[in-house]
Amino acid sequence: MRKIGGVNMSAISGKLTKDKTAQRYCSVYESLEQSLKEVKLIKEGKIKPKKWDELFNELKEDKE
């Protein structure tokens, strides 16, 4: 299957095998849904948006 922007398009089409599903912590749909919830909370002022350097440091820590 063709990759677009680093995303395997078979993951989007819903044709996941058990092997591919085991590698993901959540589905593409669940990830998008969570992101939209966070954007909504940021717009409502309930959570503070992170700066790029804070996000980068968190991602760096998770990788280690």
N, C-alpha and C positions, 0 to 999 in steps of 0.2 A: 504494500500500500504506500502511496506517495506521502511524503512529509511536507507540510506547509508551515513555515515559521518555527520549525523544530518540533511540531506536533504531529504525531502519527495519526493520519486521518481515520484509520480503522478504530481508534479510540473514541472518536467523535461519532462515528456512525453507529455505535452500540454493538459492534461485532467483536466483543472482547472474549478472549478465551480465559479459562481459569488461571492459566499461567500469567497472562498480562494483568488480570485483575489483582492477583496476589501482590504485584509489585507496587500498586497504587494504594495510598492510604485512604483515598476517597475517589469517587467518580468525578468526571469533568463537571457534570451537572451539580453535584454537591459542592464542589469547589467554587463554582460560579455563584451558586446560591449564597454561600457564606460570604463571599466578597461583596455581593450586593447588600447583604444585611449590614456589613461593616460600613459601607459607603452611606447607607441610610442613617446609621448611628452618628457618623461623623457630621453629616449635614444637620442633624437634629442637635448637635453639640453635646451629645452624651459621652462621646469618647474623643480624645484628642488625636489628630492625625500625627503619624510619626514622620520625622525628618528623614531624608534619604540616608544620611550617615548612620542614624539609629537603626534603620531597617537593614542596611548593609552589614553592620556589626552583628545584629541578631542572626542574619543568614550565615555569616561567617562562623559564629558560635555553634549553630546547629550542624554545620558541616563537620566540625571537629569532633 
